[in-house]
Amino acid sequence: WNKYNQTHYDKDNPPPKVVQGYKFNIFYPDLIDKSSAPTYRIENDPMDEDTVILRFIAGPPYEDVAFRIVNREWEWNRRRGFRNTFDRGVLQLHFRFKRHYYRR
């Protein structure tokens, strides 16, 4: 609890939670075509402009898997936690959102 939070919040009225990023680990043990890795696609959400749909596409025998996530800019740097790998049947997609720092 920094000084701002101590002044404006307490245990009964905590500060709002903020999503900092996501980690997806999706297991594909029975892929027919093991030479092509599963992919993901970001689609606009028609119901809400604050969210987008993240769709994972693997091909037969699997159907697409979709998640509704927060619509913010991603941090693509590997040193900052971005990871997109497919190894031993597991697709890993880890990312954080960009943080915009205030400067005078």
N, C-alpha and C positions, 0 to 999 in steps of 0.2 A: 504494500500500500504506500504509494508516494504521497506527497503533501497534498496534491490536488484531490486525490481520492479520499484521503482522510477528512478533508474539508467538506466535500460534496456528497459522500456516500457513507453508509454504515452497513451492519450485518443484515438489517431488515430491508434495506434498499441498496443492493450491490450495483456496481457499474455494469453496463451492458457487455455481453460477450461478443467478441469479434472473431470471425473466421480468418486464420492466418494462412491456411493452405489445406491441401488434401493429399492423402496417400491411398492409392488403389493398388491392390495385389489381386489379380484375377487368374485363377487356375484353369488351364485348358489341357487336360490330360489326353483327350482322344481326338486331336486334330487330324484330319485326313491328309491335308497338304502341310507337312511340317517344314517345307522350305520357305513358305511365306508367313511372316509374323503377323499376328493380329494388330490392328491399327485402332486409332481413336479419331473422332471427329467432333468438333464443337459446333452446335447448331443454336440458333436463336430460339428462345422460348416464346411462343405466341401468347401465352397467358400473362407473363410477367417480364418486364424489361430489366429487372434487377437480377434475374437469374438466366442461365443458359443451360442447355442440355448437352452433357458429355456422353457420347455414344461410342461404345467399344464394339468393333466389328471383327469377327474371327473367321467366319465362313462355316461351311458344313462340318460337323453336325450341330453346331452351336447357333443359337439365335443371338441377335444384338442385345447388349445390355446397356441401359441408359440410366444416367444419374442427373438430377437437377442440382447444379452447383451455383455459387455466387458469381455474378458477372463482374470480375475485376481483372486487371492486367496481371499476367503471370511473370514471375522471375525466371528467365530461361537459363541462367548461369548455373553450371554444375556445382560450383563452389558454394552456391547459395541454396543447394538442396534439390535442384531439378534432376530427375532420373526417369528415363524411358528405356526399359530393357525388356527383352523377351528371352528367357533362358530356362531350360528344363521344364517347359510347359507353363511357366508363370510369367504373365505380363505385369510389369511394375511401372506405374506412373505416379511419381511423387513430384509435387510442385508447391511452391509458396507464392503468395501474392506480393507484388511490388509494394514497398513501403515508401511513401513520399514524406520526406523530412521537411520540416519548416526551417527556412533560412531567412534571415533578415536581409 
